[in-house]
Amino acid sequence: MLGLIEFFLLLVPIAVYALWRFTAAQGGPSPRALIAGAGAVVVLAMSLLFYIREERMDPTATYIPPKLQDGRLIPGHITAK
């Protein structure tokens, strides 16, 4: 599954470049397309900032890495101080 995602991530810039070349030959992209693209970039940036804010660890917390104990894998976790 990861290989498929990486493949699509490789194709996205190529597809955007091809779309830009196609529309540039016809006088450039329409203002609607530019506004939609700018809106998509703003939504992406806001989503990234929200994800960073929600997934960060408390500065006073301690991360306990995963370990193998008595033949069992104990997953990593975060403990609050």
Secondary structure, 3 states (H helix, E strand, C coil): CHHHHHHHHHHHHHHHHHHHHHHHCCCCCCHHHHHHHHHHHHHHHHHHHHHHHHHCCCCCCEEECCEEECCEEECCEEECC
